[in-house]
């Protein structure tokens, strides 16, 4: 679990208020990776919870949220995650992506239709809080399953031959091209340059494994899809 002092002012009070209802906090995005955040760039935090209603019953009074816990829970069950802004008077605050561990597992599964969670957590992620070691093991296993499924997910968008760097760049390009907010023309390139080492560490072994199992074909220092789409 990485210690990021700038995130402590957000994560620690959240953990105190939620208690055992807070399963984990996973950080991603520009604040974690250093991908050109500005003073207004909020922390991006996946807040993994045990039970929606109980979590909101504990959190709402602590943060002055006016909507009822029951309403928050209904919305969360309908289309997880709920996304809310957490104000920090001394910093940029955070976007909280609130989701139960059960719902997160479904949305990270290889056959998931909704790619909202997949597209964010297939990149570099830091565990900023975890309830216990068993929870850590489960989350690590789910993130590993997600990343191993990315070769199949990305197949339609890969060139005839590609290196590990090409694969990681393409992964980010496909993810960012569906963003509805305005981004710089080469935002995927900026993110790749910052995350290069961590992305290659994640995906080089996965590409090698895919070549060994016949999903990909080795061509010198490059790869090709064994059965093009």
N, C-alpha and C positions, 0 to 999 in steps of 0.2 A: 504494500500500500504506500503510495507516494505522498510525501508531505509537501503541500503547496500552501505556504503561509497565507497568501492572499485569498485563498478559498476558505480558510479556517473560520473567518468571521461570518460566513454563510452556512457552512456545513455544521459547525459545532452547535449553534443555537437550534438548528433544525433537528439534530440528533437528540438534544436535550428535551425538546418539546414532544417529539414523536415517540421516544423511548424504543421499546422492542417492536413497534410497528414500522420502524425504518429498517428495511432489510439491507439496503446498500445505496451508496451515491457514486455514480460513475460520471467522471468528467471527460468531456471531449471538446473539440472545436478550438478556436483561435487562442483562447486564454490558456488552455492546457499545452498546446503545441507551440505557441509563440508565433503563429502565422499572421503577422502584421495586425495584432489587435490595437485599436485606438482607445482613447479614454472612455468612449461610450460603449465599447464592446462588452456585453454581459457575459458572465460565465454560463456555459451550457452544461446542465447537470441532469442526468437521468436519475430520478428519485424512485427507487424500487421499494415498494411497500408490501406489508403483509395483507391488510384488509382495508379497502378504500374508506368505508364509512368510519371505522375506528381511527384511522390515520387523520382524516379531516376533523373529526371531533376533537382530537388533541391539538391539531395545528391551527385551526381557524381562530380560536381565542388568542393564541400566542401572537398571531400576525394580523389580527383585526379583520379577517376576511368575513364579509357580511353574508354571503350566500350560505345557505344551510349545508351541513355536512352531507345530508341525504341528497341534496341537489348535486353537489360535487361528485358524490359517489355514483349517481345515476349517469351523469355525463361520462365519467371515467369508464364505466362498464360498457357504455354504448360505443364509444370510439376512443380507446386508449392510444396514446397517453393524453391526459389533460396537460395543457401547457399554460403556465402562469408566470408572471413576472414577480420576482422577489426583490423588494427594494432594499438597498444597502446605503444608508446615508453617507457612508465614508468611501463608497466605491461604486462600480458600475452596476451592481446587483447581479441577478441571475435569472435565466430562463429555466424553470423547473419542468422537466418532462416526467410527469407522475404516472407510474404504471405499476401494477402488481407483478410479482415474480412469475405468476402463472401466465398472465397476459404477455409478459415479455418473452417467455419461453415460446409461446405460439408465434410471435411476430419475428423471432429469430430463426425459426425452423426453416429447413431448406425449401419447403413448399409454400412458404408464406406468400400471400398475394399482396399484402400491404408492405411496401418497402420503406416506409418512413423510418422505422427503428433500424432496419438492416443497413440503410445507407449511411446512418450516423455512426453506428457501433462497429462497422467493418473497418474503420480507420483506427488510429491510435487512441486508446482509452486509458484513463488512469482511475484506479479505484481509490476514492477519497474517503470512503467510510464503508465498513462491512460489519454486519451484526455478529458473525461468528465464522469459524474456519470452514464449517460445512457449507455455509452460504457462499463463501468465497470459491470453494471447489465447484459448486453447481454453476455459478456464474462464469467461471473460467471455462468450464466444459461447454457451456452454451455459446460463449464467444468463439471458442475453437471450432465448434460445429458450424457456426455462421461463416467463419472465414474459409473453412474448407469447402463450403458450398458456393463460394464466389466464382470459382473457375467455371462452373456450369452456368451461373447467372450471367457472366460476362461474355460467354461464347459468341452470341450473335454480334457483338460489337468489336471483336478482336480482328486485327489485320491478319494477313496470311502467315506472316512470321512476326514474332515479337520477343523482346527480351523481358527480363523481370521488371526493369524500369518502365518499359513500354506498358506492361500489364498494369502496374500501379498507377501510372499516369492516366491510362484509359479508365480505370476504376473510378478515379476522381472526376474525370470529365463526364462520364455517364451519370454519375451521382449529381454533379452540380448543374447539369444542363436542364434539369427539371425544376430548379429553384424558381419561385415566382418573384422573389425579391431581386432588386438590381445588384449584380456583382460585376467586378472588373472582368475585362475580357479574358484574362488568363488567371482567374482566381484558382482554378484547379492546379495550374503550374506553380503558383505561389505556395499553395498548401503542400504540393509534392516536394518542393525544394526544402521546406521546413521539416517535413515528415519523412524525407527520403530514407534515412537510416532505419527508422522504426518500421516503415512499410516494407522495406526489403527484408528486414529480419522476420517479419510476419509471413510474407508471401513467397519468398524464395524456397523455403522447405516445402510449402504447399504445392508449388509448381513442380518441384522435383518429384514429389509423391504422385502427382497427376501424370507425370511422364512415366513413372515406374508402373503405374496401373493401366496405362494405355489410353487415358483420357487425352493426354497431350503427346506429341512426338518431339523428341530432341533433334534439333538441327544445328549442330555445332554449339555455339553459345546462345542460340535462340530456341524458341518453341513454336510449334504449330498445333492447331486443333486437329485431333486424329480424324474426326468425322465432322467436317464443316457444316454449319447450319444452312 
